[in-house]
Amino acid sequence: MAAMAVSATSIPASCSTRGTSAAEQDDAVAVAGQVWTFSQSRPEGFTLDLRTMTEPKQGIAVSYAATQGSHTREQLNSVVRHAMQHYGYVGGWLNSDDGNYYFDSTRLFGETELKDAVAFGKANAQQTAYILSTSTSLPLDGSVAAIAERGTLLVATTGDYRPLSFREADGTYWGFGIEVATQIAKTLGVQPAFVKTSWPTLTADVLAEPQTFDLAIGGITITDARLETMLMSEGYLANGKTILCRTEDAGKFRSLADIDKPEVRVMVNPGGLNEKFARANLTHATLIVHQQNEEIPLLVAKGDADIMITEITEAPYYVKTDSRLAAPLINEPFTHGQIGVLMRRGQDDLMQMVNTAIRRMKADGTLRQLHEKYGLVYAY
């Protein structure tokens, strides 16, 4: 529906005048009539800027307690009057339980002002806020609200997986996944704080009680097994199993059959999908489990092992930084998958926000730029 024009004198420019003169009363009634008409074509609901009679596309809309329960034409006059005296926004929604269309005076926050929106909503006894850009309701008693109030997003990561997640000796983290987590935190209007986890304990850490972090990131493949007990976001990085070997041996290893021999020493880190893949597919090779994933490429380069089972996301970094190493099957991965963000069940509101951040990164080019920065294949 086209936006309806409102005369320049209908609403004060600032929408902050708190007087109740006869002229202002008449203005409120006239504008309320237009809002009422507007609502008839919006069964799905709306948020309306009374100054322009247009629907804003960005922001977090939160209702005032003062206008709760308003659904009649006369009550709408009071809602509009309240909105004109405050921020100039009115929200409407159809209650399917009783068939009434309800109206609220609404305040609009920027989408990075989640903490303020949550505080305002709770002060006004609201159960949800509404994110306009994604047309989604956000529960004010959920994970995202708790993160906003805390002011930090607690991110678990292994810190042993260059170039996705690596922890330096001084405790600082860097990598592709670290930057994705930082963008997710930015979407929530908070700062990221990184928490150490490990591949063998990842699932237990996610499911631990009490909960010790909000999400886990950094080379975590989306699998059916994980989805049975946990939540995972949309994929943000293509992935697949491949190998690292010494440069002089690159011609020897062209298939799994070439690797699956007793004389071939295959090294993996414990507890993750690399070990699982090796045990399932390399039953004849000599399997060596090494505790520190980040040490394995160096051990292969030195000759302490012949093969490292790794991912197409990890292998290019080591080939680029160590001329002794090669990834001869980088373009022919044994498996194909996606890397995503891991969360516990019940955090559906957080998964919604994480997916929103990932989609925005794909749409605005941020994700492509990160792929290029870290030398990763962009597949979106």
Secondary structure as a PSIPRED ss2 file (coil, helix, strand):
# PSIPRED VFORMAT (PSIPRED V4.0)

   1 M C   1.000  0.000  0.000
   2 A C   1.000  0.000  0.000
   3 A C   1.000  0.000  0.000
   4 M C   1.000  0.000  0.000
   5 A C   1.000  0.000  0.000
   6 V C   1.000  0.000  0.000
   7 S C   1.000  0.000  0.000
   8 A C   1.000  0.000  0.000
   9 T C   1.000  0.000  0.000
  10 S C   1.000  0.000  0.000
  11 I C   1.000  0.000  0.000
  12 P C   1.000  0.000  0.000
  13 A C   1.000  0.000  0.000
  14 S C   1.000  0.000  0.000
  15 C C   1.000  0.000  0.000
  16 S C   1.000  0.000  0.000
  17 T C   1.000  0.000  0.000
  18 R C   1.000  0.000  0.000
  19 G C   1.000  0.000  0.000
  20 T C   1.000  0.000  0.000
  21 S C   1.000  0.000  0.000
  22 A H   0.000  1.000  0.000
  23 A H   0.000  1.000  0.000
  24 E H   0.000  1.000  0.000
  25 Q H   0.000  1.000  0.000
  26 D H   0.000  1.000  0.000
  27 D H   0.000  1.000  0.000
  28 A H   0.000  1.000  0.000
  29 V H   0.000  1.000  0.000
  30 A H   0.000  1.000  0.000
  31 V H   0.000  1.000  0.000
  32 A H   0.000  1.000  0.000
  33 G H   0.000  1.000  0.000
  34 Q H   0.000  1.000  0.000
  35 V H   0.000  1.000  0.000
  36 W H   0.000  1.000  0.000
  37 T H   0.000  1.000  0.000
  38 F H   0.000  1.000  0.000
  39 S H   0.000  1.000  0.000
  40 Q C   1.000  0.000  0.000
  41 S C   1.000  0.000  0.000
  42 R C   1.000  0.000  0.000
  43 P C   1.000  0.000  0.000
  44 E C   1.000  0.000  0.000
  45 G C   1.000  0.000  0.000
  46 F E   0.000  0.000  1.000
  47 T E   0.000  0.000  1.000
  48 L E   0.000  0.000  1.000
  49 D E   0.000  0.000  1.000
  50 L C   1.000  0.000  0.000
  51 R C   1.000  0.000  0.000
  52 T C   1.000  0.000  0.000
  53 M C   1.000  0.000  0.000
  54 T E   0.000  0.000  1.000
  55 E C   1.000  0.000  0.000
  56 P C   1.000  0.000  0.000
  57 K C   1.000  0.000  0.000
  58 Q C   1.000  0.000  0.000
  59 G C   1.000  0.000  0.000
  60 I E   0.000  0.000  1.000
  61 A E   0.000  0.000  1.000
  62 V E   0.000  0.000  1.000
  63 S E   0.000  0.000  1.000
  64 Y C   1.000  0.000  0.000
  65 A H   0.000  1.000  0.000
  66 A H   0.000  1.000  0.000
  67 T H   0.000  1.000  0.000
  68 Q C   1.000  0.000  0.000
  69 G C   1.000  0.000  0.000
  70 S E   0.000  0.000  1.000
  71 H C   1.000  0.000  0.000
  72 T C   1.000  0.000  0.000
  73 R H   0.000  1.000  0.000
  74 E H   0.000  1.000  0.000
  75 Q H   0.000  1.000  0.000
  76 L H   0.000  1.000  0.000
  77 N H   0.000  1.000  0.000
  78 S H   0.000  1.000  0.000
  79 V H   0.000  1.000  0.000
  80 V H   0.000  1.000  0.000
  81 R H   0.000  1.000  0.000
  82 H H   0.000  1.000  0.000
  83 A H   0.000  1.000  0.000
  84 M H   0.000  1.000  0.000
  85 Q H   0.000  1.000  0.000
  86 H C   1.000  0.000  0.000
  87 Y C   1.000  0.000  0.000
  88 G C   1.000  0.000  0.000
  89 Y E   0.000  0.000  1.000
  90 V E   0.000  0.000  1.000
  91 G E   0.000  0.000  1.000
  92 G E   0.000  0.000  1.000
  93 W E   0.000  0.000  1.000
  94 L E   0.000  0.000  1.000
  95 N C   1.000  0.000  0.000
  96 S C   1.000  0.000  0.000
  97 D C   1.000  0.000  0.000
  98 D C   1.000  0.000  0.000
  99 G C   1.000  0.000  0.000
 100 N C   1.000  0.000  0.000
 101 Y E   0.000  0.000  1.000
 102 Y E   0.000  0.000  1.000
 103 F E   0.000  0.000  1.000
 104 D E   0.000  0.000  1.000
 105 S E   0.000  0.000  1.000
 106 T E   0.000  0.000  1.000
 107 R E   0.000  0.000  1.000
 108 L E   0.000  0.000  1.000
 109 F E   0.000  0.000  1.000
 110 G C   1.000  0.000  0.000
 111 E C   1.000  0.000  0.000
 112 T C   1.000  0.000  0.000
 113 E C   1.000  0.000  0.000
 114 L H   0.000  1.000  0.000
 115 K H   0.000  1.000  0.000
 116 D H   0.000  1.000  0.000
 117 A H   0.000  1.000  0.000
 118 V H   0.000  1.000  0.000
 119 A H   0.000  1.000  0.000
 120 F H   0.000  1.000  0.000
 121 G H   0.000  1.000  0.000
 122 K H   0.000  1.000  0.000
 123 A H   0.000  1.000  0.000
 124 N C   1.000  0.000  0.000
 125 A C   1.000  0.000  0.000
 126 Q C   1.000  0.000  0.000
 127 Q C   1.000  0.000  0.000
 128 T E   0.000  0.000  1.000
 129 A E   0.000  0.000  1.000
 130 Y E   0.000  0.000  1.000
 131 I E   0.000  0.000  1.000
 132 L C   1.000  0.000  0.000
 133 S C   1.000  0.000  0.000
 134 T C   1.000  0.000  0.000
 135 S C   1.000  0.000  0.000
 136 T E   0.000  0.000  1.000
 137 S E   0.000  0.000  1.000
 138 L E   0.000  0.000  1.000
 139 P E   0.000  0.000  1.000
 140 L C   1.000  0.000  0.000
 141 D C   1.000  0.000  0.000
 142 G C   1.000  0.000  0.000
 143 S H   0.000  1.000  0.000
 144 V H   0.000  1.000  0.000
 145 A H   0.000  1.000  0.000
 146 A H   0.000  1.000  0.000
 147 I H   0.000  1.000  0.000
 148 A H   0.000  1.000  0.000
 149 E H   0.000  1.000  0.000
 150 R H   0.000  1.000  0.000
 151 G C   1.000  0.000  0.000
 152 T E   0.000  0.000  1.000
 153 L E   0.000  0.000  1.000
 154 L E   0.000  0.000  1.000
 155 V E   0.000  0.000  1.000
 156 A E   0.000  0.000  1.000
 157 T E   0.000  0.000  1.000
 158 T C   1.000  0.000  0.000
 159 G C   1.000  0.000  0.000
 160 D E   0.000  0.000  1.000
 161 Y E   0.000  0.000  1.000
 162 R C   1.000  0.000  0.000
 163 P C   1.000  0.000  0.000
 164 L C   1.000  0.000  0.000
 165 S E   0.000  0.000  1.000
 166 F E   0.000  0.000  1.000
 167 R E   0.000  0.000  1.000
 168 E C   1.000  0.000  0.000
 169 A C   1.000  0.000  0.000
 170 D C   1.000  0.000  0.000
 171 G C   1.000  0.000  0.000
 172 T C   1.000  0.000  0.000
 173 Y E   0.000  0.000  1.000
 174 W E   0.000  0.000  1.000
 175 G C   1.000  0.000  0.000
 176 F H   0.000  1.000  0.000
 177 G H   0.000  1.000  0.000
 178 I H   0.000  1.000  0.000
 179 E H   0.000  1.000  0.000
 180 V H   0.000  1.000  0.000
 181 A H   0.000  1.000  0.000
 182 T H   0.000  1.000  0.000
 183 Q H   0.000  1.000  0.000
 184 I H   0.000  1.000  0.000
 185 A H   0.000  1.000  0.000
 186 K H   0.000  1.000  0.000
 187 T H   0.000  1.000  0.000
 188 L H   0.000  1.000  0.000
 189 G C   1.000  0.000  0.000
 190 V C   1.000  0.000  0.000
 191 Q E   0.000  0.000  1.000
 192 P E   0.000  0.000  1.000
 193 A E   0.000  0.000  1.000
 194 F E   0.000  0.000  1.000
 195 V E   0.000  0.000  1.000
 196 K E   0.000  0.000  1.000
 197 T C   1.000  0.000  0.000
 198 S C   1.000  0.000  0.000
 199 W C   1.000  0.000  0.000
 200 P C   1.000  0.000  0.000
 201 T C   1.000  0.000  0.000
 202 L H   0.000  1.000  0.000
 203 T H   0.000  1.000  0.000
 204 A H   0.000  1.000  0.000
 205 D H   0.000  1.000  0.000
 206 V H   0.000  1.000  0.000
 207 L H   0.000  1.000  0.000
 208 A C   1.000  0.000  0.000
 209 E C   1.000  0.000  0.000
 210 P C   1.000  0.000  0.000
 211 Q C   1.000  0.000  0.000
 212 T C   1.000  0.000  0.000
 213 F C   1.000  0.000  0.000
 214 D C   1.000  0.000  0.000
 215 L E   0.000  0.000  1.000
 216 A E   0.000  0.000  1.000
 217 I C   1.000  0.000  0.000
 218 G C   1.000  0.000  0.000
 219 G C   1.000  0.000  0.000
 220 I C   1.000  0.000  0.000
 221 T E   0.000  0.000  1.000
 222 I C   1.000  0.000  0.000
 223 T C   1.000  0.000  0.000
 224 D H   0.000  1.000  0.000
 225 A H   0.000  1.000  0.000
 226 R H   0.000  1.000  0.000
 227 L H   0.000  1.000  0.000
 228 E H   0.000  1.000  0.000
 229 T H   0.000  1.000  0.000
 230 M E   0.000  0.000  1.000
 231 L E   0.000  0.000  1.000
 232 M E   0.000  0.000  1.000
 233 S C   1.000  0.000  0.000
 234 E C   1.000  0.000  0.000
 235 G C   1.000  0.000  0.000
 236 Y C   1.000  0.000  0.000
 237 L E   0.000  0.000  1.000
 238 A E   0.000  0.000  1.000
 239 N E   0.000  0.000  1.000
 240 G C   1.000  0.000  0.000
 241 K E   0.000  0.000  1.000
 242 T E   0.000  0.000  1.000
 243 I E   0.000  0.000  1.000
 244 L E   0.000  0.000  1.000
 245 C E   0.000  0.000  1.000
 246 R E   0.000  0.000  1.000
 247 T H   0.000  1.000  0.000
 248 E H   0.000  1.000  0.000
 249 D H   0.000  1.000  0.000
 250 A H   0.000  1.000  0.000
 251 G H   0.000  1.000  0.000
 252 K H   0.000  1.000  0.000
 253 F C   1.000  0.000  0.000
 254 R C   1.000  0.000  0.000
 255 S C   1.000  0.000  0.000
 256 L H   0.000  1.000  0.000
 257 A H   0.000  1.000  0.000
 258 D H   0.000  1.000  0.000
 259 I H   0.000  1.000  0.000
 260 D C   1.000  0.000  0.000
 261 K C   1.000  0.000  0.000
 262 P C   1.000  0.000  0.000
 263 E C   1.000  0.000  0.000
 264 V C   1.000  0.000  0.000
 265 R E   0.000  0.000  1.000
 266 V E   0.000  0.000  1.000
 267 M E   0.000  0.000  1.000
 268 V E   0.000  0.000  1.000
 269 N C   1.000  0.000  0.000
 270 P C   1.000  0.000  0.000
 271 G C   1.000  0.000  0.000
 272 G C   1.000  0.000  0.000
 273 L H   0.000  1.000  0.000
 274 N H   0.000  1.000  0.000
 275 E H   0.000  1.000  0.000
 276 K H   0.000  1.000  0.000
 277 F H   0.000  1.000  0.000
 278 A H   0.000  1.000  0.000
 279 R H   0.000  1.000  0.000
 280 A H   0.000  1.000  0.000
 281 N H   0.000  1.000  0.000
 282 L C   1.000  0.000  0.000
 283 T C   1.000  0.000  0.000
 284 H C   1.000  0.000  0.000
 285 A C   1.000  0.000  0.000
 286 T E   0.000  0.000  1.000
 287 L E   0.000  0.000  1.000
 288 I E   0.000  0.000  1.000
 289 V E   0.000  0.000  1.000
 290 H C   1.000  0.000  0.000
 291 Q C   1.000  0.000  0.000
 292 Q C   1.000  0.000  0.000
 293 N H   0.000  1.000  0.000
 294 E H   0.000  1.000  0.000
 295 E H   0.000  1.000  0.000
 296 I H   0.000  1.000  0.000
 297 P H   0.000  1.000  0.000
 298 L H   0.000  1.000  0.000
 299 L H   0.000  1.000  0.000
 300 V H   0.000  1.000  0.000
 301 A H   0.000  1.000  0.000
 302 K H   0.000  1.000  0.000
 303 G C   1.000  0.000  0.000
 304 D C   1.000  0.000  0.000
 305 A C   1.000  0.000  0.000
 306 D C   1.000  0.000  0.000
 307 I E   0.000  0.000  1.000
 308 M E   0.000  0.000  1.000
 309 I E   0.000  0.000  1.000
 310 T E   0.000  0.000  1.000
 311 E E   0.000  0.000  1.000
 312 I C   1.000  0.000  0.000
 313 T C   1.000  0.000  0.000
 314 E C   1.000  0.000  0.000
 315 A H   0.000  1.000  0.000
 316 P H   0.000  1.000  0.000
 317 Y H   0.000  1.000  0.000
 318 Y H   0.000  1.000  0.000
 319 V H   0.000  1.000  0.000
 320 K H   0.000  1.000  0.000
 321 T H   0.000  1.000  0.000
 322 D C   1.000  0.000  0.000
 323 S C   1.000  0.000  0.000
 324 R C   1.000  0.000  0.000
 325 L E   0.000  0.000  1.000
 326 A E   0.000  0.000  1.000
 327 A C   1.000  0.000  0.000
 328 P C   1.000  0.000  0.000
 329 L C   1.000  0.000  0.000
 330 I C   1.000  0.000  0.000
 331 N C   1.000  0.000  0.000
 332 E C   1.000  0.000  0.000
 333 P C   1.000  0.000  0.000
 334 F C   1.000  0.000  0.000
 335 T C   1.000  0.000  0.000
 336 H C   1.000  0.000  0.000
 337 G E   0.000  0.000  1.000
 338 Q E   0.000  0.000  1.000
 339 I E   0.000  0.000  1.000
 340 G C   1.000  0.000  0.000
 341 V C   1.000  0.000  0.000
 342 L E   0.000  0.000  1.000
 343 M E   0.000  0.000  1.000
 344 R E   0.000  0.000  1.000
 345 R C   1.000  0.000  0.000
 346 G C   1.000  0.000  0.000
 347 Q C   1.000  0.000  0.000
 348 D H   0.000  1.000  0.000
 349 D H   0.000  1.000  0.000
 350 L H   0.000  1.000  0.000
 351 M H   0.000  1.000  0.000
 352 Q H   0.000  1.000  0.000
 353 M H   0.000  1.000  0.000
 354 V H   0.000  1.000  0.000
 355 N H   0.000  1.000  0.000
 356 T H   0.000  1.000  0.000
 357 A H   0.000  1.000  0.000
 358 I H   0.000  1.000  0.000
 359 R H   0.000  1.000  0.000
 360 R H   0.000  1.000  0.000
 361 M H   0.000  1.000  0.000
 362 K H   0.000  1.000  0.000
 363 A H   0.000  1.000  0.000
 364 D H   0.000  1.000  0.000
 365 G C   1.000  0.000  0.000
 366 T H   0.000  1.000  0.000
 367 L H   0.000  1.000  0.000
 368 R H   0.000  1.000  0.000
 369 Q H   0.000  1.000  0.000
 370 L H   0.000  1.000  0.000
 371 H H   0.000  1.000  0.000
 372 E H   0.000  1.000  0.000
 373 K H   0.000  1.000  0.000
 374 Y H   0.000  1.000  0.000
 375 G C   1.000  0.000  0.000
 376 L C   1.000  0.000  0.000
 377 V C   1.000  0.000  0.000
 378 Y C   1.000  0.000  0.000
 379 A C   1.000  0.000  0.000
 380 Y C   1.000  0.000  0.000
